[in-house]
Amino acid sequence: MRIVIGADHAGYGMKEELKEVLRQEGIEFLDVGTMNGKESVDYPVFAKAVGEKVASGEFDRGVLVCGTGIGVAIAANKVKGVRAANCGEPVSARFSREHNDANVLTVGSRIIGPAMAREILKVWLKTEFEGGRHAERVSKISEIENNQE
Ligand code: RB5
């Protein structure tokens, strides 16, 4: 599995924590930035970069961090083909994979602590999509996208 990861200044520290998890799990990743937590940057820039690399198939899944996890989720979900899920605990992370086939995980560095974020990521990485009736529902999400002007 290949992961693309990004964050704004608020999420920078947690992004570095999550990269440590990816290293421990032996997962290849690309970090699209931001590369420090001091300089204020705009989260949609990183959400777009991660979303496009997942939607194009260049990477299997993406991970995004901002202060709440909300801004990056909203922005990434504007990229056609992205299903970004903002998760605050591991149960949501599991269901976002099993039922929604979420291909981007977002977390909020000002909402949850590093131990919770690490656990969320581990669960999200190892959980597969269940398919079946959920695949039909996910294809209806794609239909919504395909019917936009
Ligand atoms: C940055 O201050 C903050 O607005 C951003 O990280 C994020 O929480 C937006 O949703």
Backbone and ligand atoms as CSV (ligand in chain L), in Angstrom:
chain,resi,resn,atom,element,x,y,z
A,1,MET,N,N,0.839,-1.192,0.000
A,1,MET,CA,C,0.000,0.000,0.000
A,1,MET,C,C,0.883,1.255,0.000
A,2,ARG,N,N,0.503,2.247,-0.813
A,2,ARG,CA,C,1.254,3.509,-0.838
A,2,ARG,C,C,0.337,4.630,-0.343
A,3,ILE,N,N,0.863,5.402,0.595
A,3,ILE,CA,C,0.079,6.445,1.258
A,3,ILE,C,C,0.649,7.817,0.925
A,4,VAL,N,N,-0.237,8.791,0.720
A,4,VAL,CA,C,0.199,10.188,0.599
A,4,VAL,C,C,-0.373,10.934,1.806
A,5,ILE,N,N,0.481,11.722,2.451
A,5,ILE,CA,C,0.095,12.374,3.702
A,5,ILE,C,C,0.363,13.868,3.626
A,6,GLY,N,N,-0.513,14.663,4.247
A,6,GLY,CA,C,-0.334,16.110,4.245
A,6,GLY,C,C,-1.017,16.745,5.440
A,7,ALA,N,N,-0.635,17.982,5.717
A,7,ALA,CA,C,-1.189,18.710,6.859
A,7,ALA,C,C,-0.951,20.198,6.684
A,8,ASP,N,N,-1.746,21.001,7.411
A,8,ASP,CA,C,-1.413,22.431,7.491
A,8,ASP,C,C,-0.539,22.643,8.735
A,9,HIS,N,N,-0.289,23.908,9.076
A,9,HIS,CA,C,0.587,24.199,10.221
A,9,HIS,C,C,0.044,23.615,11.522
A,10,ALA,N,N,-1.278,23.640,11.671
A,10,ALA,CA,C,-1.893,23.123,12.905
A,10,ALA,C,C,-1.716,21.605,13.007
A,11,GLY,N,N,-1.683,20.954,11.870
A,11,GLY,CA,C,-1.587,19.495,11.862
A,11,GLY,C,C,-0.186,18.956,11.705
A,12,TYR,N,N,0.768,19.867,11.539
A,12,TYR,CA,C,2.139,19.421,11.243
A,12,TYR,C,C,2.682,18.394,12.253
A,13,GLY,N,N,2.573,18.706,13.547
A,13,GLY,CA,C,3.139,17.825,14.580
A,13,GLY,C,C,2.497,16.447,14.552
A,14,MET,N,N,1.179,16.428,14.385
A,14,MET,CA,C,0.480,15.132,14.348
A,14,MET,C,C,0.821,14.372,13.070
A,15,LYS,N,N,1.038,15.091,11.983
A,15,LYS,CA,C,1.484,14.429,10.734
A,15,LYS,C,C,2.800,13.703,10.980
A,16,GLU,N,N,3.698,14.346,11.700
A,16,GLU,CA,C,5.001,13.714,11.969
A,16,GLU,C,C,4.813,12.458,12.821
A,17,GLU,N,N,3.894,12.517,13.775
A,17,GLU,CA,C,3.565,11.339,14.610
A,17,GLU,C,C,3.046,10.205,13.728
A,18,LEU,N,N,2.163,10.548,12.803
A,18,LEU,CA,C,1.528,9.521,11.967
A,18,LEU,C,C,2.522,8.933,10.966
A,19,LYS,N,N,3.481,9.729,10.542
A,19,LYS,CA,C,4.538,9.197,9.663
A,19,LYS,C,C,5.333,8.117,10.399
A,20,GLU,N,N,5.488,8.294,11.708
A,20,GLU,CA,C,6.194,7.303,12.528
A,20,GLU,C,C,5.429,5.970,12.507
A,21,VAL,N,N,4.114,6.042,12.573
A,21,VAL,CA,C,3.284,4.821,12.481
A,21,VAL,C,C,3.500,4.154,11.126
A,22,LEU,N,N,3.496,4.941,10.074
A,22,LEU,CA,C,3.676,4.383,8.723
A,22,LEU,C,C,5.037,3.704,8.609
A,23,ARG,N,N,6.043,4.336,9.179
A,23,ARG,CA,C,7.392,3.730,9.159
A,23,ARG,C,C,7.388,2.407,9.915
A,24,GLN,N,N,6.772,2.415,11.098
A,24,GLN,CA,C,6.718,1.189,11.924
A,24,GLN,C,C,5.987,0.062,11.196
A,25,GLU,N,N,4.958,0.435,10.428
A,25,GLU,CA,C,4.162,-0.574,9.721
A,25,GLU,C,C,4.811,-0.962,8.387
A,26,GLY,N,N,5.903,-0.314,8.063
A,26,GLY,CA,C,6.606,-0.606,6.813
A,26,GLY,C,C,5.839,-0.162,5.578
A,27,ILE,N,N,5.082,0.915,5.723
A,27,ILE,CA,C,4.267,1.417,4.607
A,27,ILE,C,C,4.984,2.582,3.918
A,28,GLU,N,N,5.070,2.485,2.607
A,28,GLU,CA,C,5.708,3.522,1.796
A,28,GLU,C,C,4.799,4.752,1.768
A,29,PHE,N,N,5.383,5.941,1.911
A,29,PHE,CA,C,4.542,7.139,1.868
A,29,PHE,C,C,5.266,8.324,1.240
A,30,LEU,N,N,4.445,9.284,0.790
A,30,LEU,CA,C,4.942,10.569,0.311
A,30,LEU,C,C,4.341,11.654,1.196
A,31,ASP,N,N,5.181,12.556,1.678
A,31,ASP,CA,C,4.728,13.693,2.485
A,31,ASP,C,C,4.680,14.924,1.573
A,32,VAL,N,N,3.483,15.481,1.378
A,32,VAL,CA,C,3.346,16.645,0.492
A,32,VAL,C,C,3.412,17.970,1.268
A,33,GLY,N,N,3.730,17.882,2.565
A,33,GLY,CA,C,3.864,19.087,3.375
A,33,GLY,C,C,2.609,19.348,4.211
A,34,THR,N,N,2.614,20.364,4.938
A,34,THR,CA,C,3.616,21.382,5.133
A,34,THR,C,C,4.800,20.849,5.955
A,35,MET,N,N,5.928,21.502,5.837
A,35,MET,CA,C,7.136,20.954,6.441
A,35,MET,C,C,7.540,21.634,7.752
A,36,ASN,N,N,6.698,22.531,8.259
A,36,ASN,CA,C,6.934,23.051,9.617
A,36,ASN,C,C,5.605,23.550,10.190
A,37,GLY,N,N,5.588,23.672,11.522
A,37,GLY,CA,C,4.356,24.086,12.193
A,37,GLY,C,C,4.332,25.558,12.536
A,38,LYS,N,N,5.350,26.285,12.085
A,38,LYS,CA,C,5.483,27.696,12.484
A,38,LYS,C,C,4.821,28.648,11.500
A,39,GLU,N,N,4.948,28.303,10.221
A,39,GLU,CA,C,4.455,29.184,9.154
A,39,GLU,C,C,2.990,28.861,8.878
A,40,SER,N,N,2.140,29.882,8.927
A,40,SER,CA,C,0.716,29.676,8.678
A,40,SER,C,C,0.482,29.411,7.187
A,41,VAL,N,N,-0.226,28.320,6.903
A,41,VAL,CA,C,-0.498,27.933,5.512
A,41,VAL,C,C,-1.985,27.607,5.368
A,42,ASP,N,N,-2.425,27.419,4.138
A,42,ASP,CA,C,-3.849,27.192,3.880
A,42,ASP,C,C,-4.128,25.704,3.652
A,43,TYR,N,N,-4.973,25.141,4.504
A,43,TYR,CA,C,-5.210,23.687,4.452
A,43,TYR,C,C,-5.754,23.166,3.115
A,44,PRO,N,N,-6.536,23.955,2.324
A,44,PRO,CA,C,-7.033,23.380,1.061
A,44,PRO,C,C,-5.914,22.998,0.089
A,45,VAL,N,N,-4.783,23.674,0.186
A,45,VAL,CA,C,-3.646,23.382,-0.710
A,45,VAL,C,C,-3.190,21.940,-0.511
A,46,PHE,N,N,-3.097,21.524,0.725
A,46,PHE,CA,C,-2.587,20.183,1.041
A,46,PHE,C,C,-3.671,19.122,0.828
A,47,ALA,N,N,-4.915,19.520,1.102
A,47,ALA,CA,C,-6.034,18.598,0.869
A,47,ALA,C,C,-6.156,18.298,-0.627
A,48,LYS,N,N,-5.965,19.317,-1.461
A,48,LYS,CA,C,-6.023,19.140,-2.919
A,48,LYS,C,C,-4.893,18.226,-3.384
A,49,ALA,N,N,-3.693,18.478,-2.885
A,49,ALA,CA,C,-2.529,17.674,-3.294
A,49,ALA,C,C,-2.740,16.201,-2.940
A,50,VAL,N,N,-3.179,15.944,-1.729
A,50,VAL,CA,C,-3.411,14.553,-1.298
A,50,VAL,C,C,-4.578,13.952,-2.078
A,51,GLY,N,N,-5.673,14.696,-2.181
A,51,GLY,CA,C,-6.868,14.186,-2.872
A,51,GLY,C,C,-6.581,13.818,-4.314
A,52,GLU,N,N,-5.861,14.680,-5.008
A,52,GLU,CA,C,-5.577,14.414,-6.428
A,52,GLU,C,C,-4.662,13.204,-6.609
A,53,LYS,N,N,-3.741,13.017,-5.689
A,53,LYS,CA,C,-2.831,11.863,-5.820
A,53,LYS,C,C,-3.543,10.546,-5.514
A,54,VAL,N,N,-4.583,10.608,-4.725
A,54,VAL,CA,C,-5.380,9.402,-4.471
A,54,VAL,C,C,-6.358,9.180,-5.635
A,55,ALA,N,N,-7.028,10.216,-6.041
A,55,ALA,CA,C,-8.030,10.094,-7.116
A,55,ALA,C,C,-7.397,9.623,-8.424
A,56,SER,N,N,-6.157,10.023,-8.671
A,56,SER,CA,C,-5.475,9.636,-9.920
A,56,SER,C,C,-5.004,8.187,-9.895
A,57,GLY,N,N,-4.970,7.596,-8.699
A,57,GLY,CA,C,-4.490,6.216,-8.571
A,57,GLY,C,C,-2.997,6.119,-8.297
A,58,GLU,N,N,-2.347,7.299,-8.256
A,58,GLU,CA,C,-0.899,7.307,-7.981
A,58,GLU,C,C,-0.599,6.734,-6.587
A,59,PHE,N,N,-1.518,7.023,-5.655
A,59,PHE,CA,C,-1.405,6.483,-4.295
A,59,PHE,C,C,-2.704,5.767,-3.941
A,60,ASP,N,N,-2.599,4.759,-3.072
A,60,ASP,CA,C,-3.779,3.970,-2.716
A,60,ASP,C,C,-4.724,4.729,-1.793
A,61,ARG,N,N,-4.130,5.397,-0.802
A,61,ARG,CA,C,-4.951,6.120,0.168
A,61,ARG,C,C,-4.196,7.350,0.671
A,62,GLY,N,N,-4.953,8.253,1.281
A,62,GLY,CA,C,-4.353,9.486,1.786
A,62,GLY,C,C,-4.688,9.733,3.246
A,63,VAL,N,N,-3.846,10.539,3.889
A,63,VAL,CA,C,-4.047,10.936,5.286
A,63,VAL,C,C,-3.830,12.440,5.376
A,64,LEU,N,N,-4.752,13.134,6.048
A,64,LEU,CA,C,-4.655,14.586,6.176
A,64,LEU,C,C,-4.888,15.005,7.627
A,65,VAL,N,N,-4.163,16.022,8.047
A,65,VAL,CA,C,-4.336,16.554,9.398
A,65,VAL,C,C,-4.451,18.076,9.335
A,66,CYS,N,N,-5.460,18.615,10.005
A,66,CYS,CA,C,-5.519,20.059,10.269
A,66,CYS,C,C,-5.971,20.197,11.723
A,67,GLY,N,N,-6.324,21.403,12.144
A,67,GLY,CA,C,-6.677,21.587,13.553
A,67,GLY,C,C,-7.858,20.728,13.976
A,68,THR,N,N,-8.862,20.695,13.132
A,68,THR,CA,C,-10.078,19.932,13.457
A,68,THR,C,C,-10.230,18.665,12.627
A,69,GLY,N,N,-9.548,18.585,11.516
A,69,GLY,CA,C,-9.763,17.498,10.549
A,69,GLY,C,C,-10.926,17.799,9.616
A,70,ILE,N,N,-11.644,18.873,9.901
A,70,ILE,CA,C,-12.855,19.193,9.131
A,70,ILE,C,C,-12.511,19.927,7.835
A,71,GLY,N,N,-11.691,20.947,7.931
A,71,GLY,CA,C,-11.359,21.728,6.733
A,71,GLY,C,C,-10.735,20.874,5.646
A,72,VAL,N,N,-9.782,20.044,6.037
A,72,VAL,CA,C,-9.132,19.189,5.030
A,72,VAL,C,C,-10.106,18.150,4.461
A,73,ALA,N,N,-11.050,17.696,5.297
A,73,ALA,CA,C,-12.041,16.725,4.804
A,73,ALA,C,C,-12.963,17.382,3.781
A,74,ILE,N,N,-13.440,18.568,4.104
A,74,ILE,CA,C,-14.329,19.281,3.178
A,74,ILE,C,C,-13.610,19.531,1.854
A,75,ALA,N,N,-12.386,20.005,1.943
A,75,ALA,CA,C,-11.627,20.333,0.723
A,75,ALA,C,C,-11.304,19.079,-0.085
A,76,ALA,N,N,-10.818,18.030,0.581
A,76,ALA,CA,C,-10.444,16.801,-0.146
A,76,ALA,C,C,-11.662,16.183,-0.824
A,77,ASN,N,N,-12.817,16.296,-0.181
A,77,ASN,CA,C,-14.028,15.705,-0.760
A,77,ASN,C,C,-14.527,16.440,-2.010
A,78,LYS,N,N,-13.929,17.584,-2.310
A,78,LYS,CA,C,-14.258,18.287,-3.566
A,78,LYS,C,C,-13.551,17.665,-4.762
A,79,VAL,N,N,-12.547,16.839,-4.487
A,79,VAL,CA,C,-11.833,16.161,-5.582
A,79,VAL,C,C,-12.639,14.924,-5.963
A,80,LYS,N,N,-12.990,14.835,-7.227
A,80,LYS,CA,C,-13.795,13.723,-7.697
A,80,LYS,C,C,-13.100,12.383,-7.433
A,81,GLY,N,N,-13.807,11.480,-6.790
A,81,GLY,CA,C,-13.229,10.162,-6.500
A,81,GLY,C,C,-12.719,10.026,-5.082
A,82,VAL,N,N,-12.663,11.159,-4.373
A,82,VAL,CA,C,-12.191,11.109,-2.985
A,82,VAL,C,C,-13.367,10.890,-2.042
A,83,ARG,N,N,-13.154,9.975,-1.092
A,83,ARG,CA,C,-14.106,9.791,0.004
A,83,ARG,C,C,-13.303,9.965,1.289
A,84,ALA,N,N,-13.304,11.207,1.775
A,84,ALA,CA,C,-12.521,11.529,2.976
A,84,ALA,C,C,-13.410,11.442,4.200
A,85,ALA,N,N,-12.898,10.781,5.244
A,85,ALA,CA,C,-13.644,10.633,6.494
A,85,ALA,C,C,-12.846,11.223,7.648
A,86,ASN,N,N,-13.483,12.148,8.359
A,86,ASN,CA,C,-12.865,12.740,9.542
A,86,ASN,C,C,-13.206,11.862,10.746
A,87,CYS,N,N,-12.205,11.265,11.360
A,87,CYS,CA,C,-12.444,10.300,12.436
A,87,CYS,C,C,-11.812,10.753,13.746
A,88,GLY,N,N,-12.585,10.626,14.814
A,88,GLY,CA,C,-12.110,11.028,16.141
A,88,GLY,C,C,-11.872,9.849,17.065
A,89,GLU,N,N,-12.204,8.662,16.602
A,89,GLU,CA,C,-11.960,7.434,17.386
A,89,GLU,C,C,-11.919,6.237,16.425
A,90,PRO,N,N,-11.400,5.102,16.888
A,90,PRO,CA,C,-11.165,3.972,15.986
A,90,PRO,C,C,-12.423,3.301,15.419
A,91,VAL,N,N,-13.546,3.395,16.115
A,91,VAL,CA,C,-14.763,2.745,15.595
A,91,VAL,C,C,-15.196,3.421,14.290
A,92,SER,N,N,-15.189,4.739,14.286
A,92,SER,CA,C,-15.522,5.467,13.052
A,92,SER,C,C,-14.515,5.152,11.953
A,93,ALA,N,N,-13.250,5.029,12.349
A,93,ALA,CA,C,-12.210,4.715,11.358
A,93,ALA,C,C,-12.489,3.362,10.714
A,94,ARG,N,N,-12.876,2.388,11.547
A,94,ARG,CA,C,-13.162,1.043,11.012
A,94,ARG,C,C,-14.353,1.090,10.058
A,95,PHE,N,N,-15.458,1.736,10.502
A,95,PHE,CA,C,-16.649,1.766,9.649
A,95,PHE,C,C,-16.438,2.605,8.387
A,96,SER,N,N,-15.586,3.607,8.482
A,96,SER,CA,C,-15.336,4.429,7.283
A,96,SER,C,C,-14.704,3.589,6.180
A,97,ARG,N,N,-13.990,2.554,6.573
A,97,ARG,CA,C,-13.409,1.627,5.599
A,97,ARG,C,C,-14.421,0.542,5.207
A,98,GLU,N,N,-15.009,-0.110,6.212
A,98,GLU,CA,C,-15.891,-1.251,5.934
A,98,GLU,C,C,-17.114,-0.843,5.118
A,99,HIS,N,N,-17.722,0.285,5.457
A,99,HIS,CA,C,-18.984,0.679,4.823
A,99,HIS,C,C,-18.833,1.728,3.735
A,100,ASN,N,N,-17.870,2.645,3.911
A,100,ASN,CA,C,-17.790,3.795,2.990
A,100,ASN,C,C,-16.606,3.726,2.047
A,101,ASP,N,N,-15.751,2.742,2.225
A,101,ASP,CA,C,-14.534,2.629,1.417
A,101,ASP,C,C,-13.773,3.962,1.397
A,102,ALA,N,N,-13.682,4.578,2.565
A,102,ALA,CA,C,-12.979,5.872,2.653
A,102,ALA,C,C,-11.544,5.708,2.153
A,103,ASN,N,N,-11.159,6.582,1.236
A,103,ASN,CA,C,-9.792,6.491,0.704
A,103,ASN,C,C,-8.892,7.605,1.231
A,104,VAL,N,N,-9.469,8.509,2.020
A,104,VAL,CA,C,-8.669,9.516,2.715
A,104,VAL,C,C,-9.155,9.581,4.166
A,105,LEU,N,N,-8.210,9.539,5.089
A,105,LEU,CA,C,-8.499,9.687,6.521
A,105,LEU,C,C,-8.096,11.083,6.950
A,106,THR,N,N,-8.967,11.760,7.694
A,106,THR,CA,C,-8.562,13.043,8.259
A,106,THR,C,C,-8.717,13.005,9.777
A,107,VAL,N,N,-7.791,13.665,10.455
A,107,VAL,CA,C,-7.868,13.783,11.911
A,107,VAL,C,C,-7.567,15.222,12.322
A,108,GLY,N,N,-8.053,15.587,13.507
A,108,GLY,CA,C,-7.893,16.946,14.013
A,108,GLY,C,C,-6.920,16.987,15.180
A,109,SER,N,N,-5.809,17.693,14.984
A,109,SER,CA,C,-4.750,17.736,16.002
A,109,SER,C,C,-5.163,18.523,17.243
A,110,ARG,N,N,-6.205,19.384,17.077
A,110,ARG,CA,C,-6.666,20.159,18.239
A,110,ARG,C,C,-7.857,19.474,18.907
A,111,ILE,N,N,-8.233,18.326,18.376
A,111,ILE,CA,C,-9.409,17.616,18.889
A,111,ILE,C,C,-9.012,16.347,19.627
A,112,ILE,N,N,-8.066,15.616,19.059
A,112,ILE,CA,C,-7.649,14.348,19.672
A,112,ILE,C,C,-6.147,14.382,19.980
A,113,GLY,N,N,-5.725,13.487,20.851
A,113,GLY,CA,C,-4.307,13.400,21.216
A,113,GLY,C,C,-3.558,12.472,20.282
A,114,PRO,N,N,-2.230,12.479,20.393
A,114,PRO,CA,C,-1.407,11.666,19.499
A,114,PRO,C,C,-1.651,10.161,19.613
A,115,ALA,N,N,-1.904,9.657,20.840
A,115,ALA,CA,C,-2.120,8.204,20.998
A,115,ALA,C,C,-3.396,7.792,20.270
A,116,MET,N,N,-4.433,8.609,20.387
A,116,MET,CA,C,-5.695,8.316,19.696
A,116,MET,C,C,-5.494,8.367,18.178
A,117,ALA,N,N,-4.776,9.372,17.705
A,117,ALA,CA,C,-4.537,9.501,16.261
A,117,ALA,C,C,-3.789,8.286,15.721
A,118,ARG,N,N,-2.810,7.835,16.456
A,118,ARG,CA,C,-2.026,6.671,16.021
A,118,ARG,C,C,-2.906,5.428,15.934
A,119,GLU,N,N,-3.753,5.248,16.934
A,119,GLU,CA,C,-4.645,4.075,16.957
A,119,GLU,C,C,-5.649,4.141,15.797
A,120,ILE,N,N,-6.203,5.320,15.578
A,120,ILE,CA,C,-7.141,5.522,14.466
A,120,ILE,C,C,-6.474,5.120,13.151
A,121,LEU,N,N,-5.270,5.607,12.937
A,121,LEU,CA,C,-4.573,5.309,11.680
A,121,LEU,C,C,-4.312,3.807,11.536
A,122,LYS,N,N,-3.867,3.166,12.611
A,122,LYS,CA,C,-3.573,1.724,12.535
A,122,LYS,C,C,-4.819,0.943,12.144
A,123,VAL,N,N,-5.934,1.254,12.783
A,123,VAL,CA,C,-7.197,0.556,12.482
A,123,VAL,C,C,-7.615,0.834,11.039
A,124,TRP,N,N,-7.520,2.073,10.641
A,124,TRP,CA,C,-7.956,2.482,9.297
A,124,TRP,C,C,-7.119,1.798,8.215
A,125,LEU,N,N,-5.828,1.662,8.478
A,125,LEU,CA,C,-4.935,1.038,7.484
A,125,LEU,C,C,-5.239,-0.441,7.292
A,126,LYS,N,N,-5.598,-1.116,8.384
A,126,LYS,CA,C,-5.747,-2.577,8.277
A,126,LYS,C,C,-7.172,-3.021,7.924
A,127,THR,N,N,-8.123,-2.107,7.895
A,127,THR,CA,C,-9.513,-2.495,7.652
A,127,THR,C,C,-9.857,-2.432,6.167
A,128,GLU,N,N,-10.454,-3.516,5.680
A,128,GLU,CA,C,-10.841,-3.588,4.263
A,128,GLU,C,C,-12.305,-3.188,4.075
A,129,PHE,N,N,-12.617,-2.770,2.871
A,129,PHE,CA,C,-14.001,-2.462,2.481
A,129,PHE,C,C,-14.784,-3.778,2.412
A,130,GLU,N,N,-16.011,-3.755,2.923
A,130,GLU,CA,C,-16.820,-4.981,2.935
A,130,GLU,C,C,-17.486,-5.280,1.597
A,131,GLY,N,N,-17.638,-4.258,0.764
A,131,GLY,CA,C,-18.290,-4.468,-0.540
A,131,GLY,C,C,-19.769,-4.792,-0.373
A,132,GLY,N,N,-20.297,-5.633,-1.280
A,132,GLY,CA,C,-21.705,-6.049,-1.206
A,132,GLY,C,C,-22.651,-4.869,-1.269
A,133,ARG,N,N,-23.601,-4.809,-0.335
A,133,ARG,CA,C,-24.590,-3.724,-0.354
A,133,ARG,C,C,-23.922,-2.358,-0.201
A,134,HIS,N,N,-22.757,-2.357,0.456
A,134,HIS,CA,C,-22.057,-1.077,0.642
A,134,HIS,C,C,-21.464,-0.580,-0.675
A,135,ALA,N,N,-21.078,-1.518,-1.531
A,135,ALA,CA,C,-20.528,-1.127,-2.842
A,135,ALA,C,C,-21.607,-0.427,-3.671
A,136,GLU,N,N,-22.836,-0.929,-3.564
A,136,GLU,CA,C,-23.939,-0.284,-4.304
A,136,GLU,C,C,-24.129,1.148,-3.809
A,137,ARG,N,N,-24.031,1.321,-2.495
A,137,ARG,CA,C,-24.238,2.657,-1.919
A,137,ARG,C,C,-23.089,3.600,-2.297
A,138,VAL,N,N,-21.866,3.067,-2.273
A,138,VAL,CA,C,-20.717,3.898,-2.645
A,138,VAL,C,C,-20.825,4.282,-4.126
A,139,SER,N,N,-21.334,3.357,-4.955
A,139,SER,CA,C,-21.469,3.699,-6.386
A,139,SER,C,C,-22.514,4.803,-6.570
A,140,LYS,N,N,-23.464,4.894,-5.640
A,140,LYS,CA,C,-24.435,5.998,-5.718
A,140,LYS,C,C,-23.793,7.336,-5.347
A,141,ILE,N,N,-22.748,7.289,-4.542
A,141,ILE,CA,C,-21.984,8.522,-4.260
A,141,ILE,C,C,-21.290,8.968,-5.552
A,142,SER,N,N,-20.711,8.000,-6.267
A,142,SER,CA,C,-20.050,8.326,-7.538
A,142,SER,C,C,-21.045,8.892,-8.539
A,143,GLU,N,N,-22.269,8.347,-8.513
A,143,GLU,CA,C,-23.313,8.867,-9.423
A,143,GLU,C,C,-23.576,10.341,-9.154
A,144,ILE,N,N,-23.602,10.707,-7.883
A,144,ILE,CA,C,-23.821,12.126,-7.541
A,144,ILE,C,C,-22.716,12.965,-8.175
A,145,GLU,N,N,-21.474,12.498,-8.021
A,145,GLU,CA,C,-20.332,13.227,-8.599
A,145,GLU,C,C,-20.459,13.325,-10.114
A,146,ASN,N,N,-20.806,12.195,-10.723
A,146,ASN,CA,C,-20.851,12.144,-12.190
A,146,ASN,C,C,-21.969,12.992,-12.776
A,147,ASN,N,N,-22.966,13.307,-11.946
A,147,ASN,CA,C,-24.087,14.105,-12.444
A,147,ASN,C,C,-23.930,15.604,-12.171
A,148,GLN,N,N,-22.784,15.997,-11.580
A,148,GLN,CA,C,-22.535,17.422,-11.355
A,148,GLN,C,C,-22.160,18.059,-12.680
A,149,GLU,N,N,-22.503,19.347,-12.817
A,149,GLU,CA,C,-22.154,20.084,-14.048
A,149,GLU,C,C,-20.642,20.250,-14.127
L,1,RB5,C1,C,-6.050,26.638,11.162
L,1,RB5,O1,O,-6.036,27.617,12.130
L,1,RB5,C2,C,-7.346,25.866,11.215
L,1,RB5,O2,O,-8.413,26.658,10.810
L,1,RB5,C3,C,-7.241,24.606,10.375
L,1,RB5,O3,O,-6.188,23.827,10.812
L,1,RB5,C4,C,-8.434,23.680,10.388
L,1,RB5,O4,O,-8.837,23.388,11.686
L,1,RB5,C5,C,-9.535,24.031,9.498
L,1,RB5,O5,O,-10.535,23.286,9.400
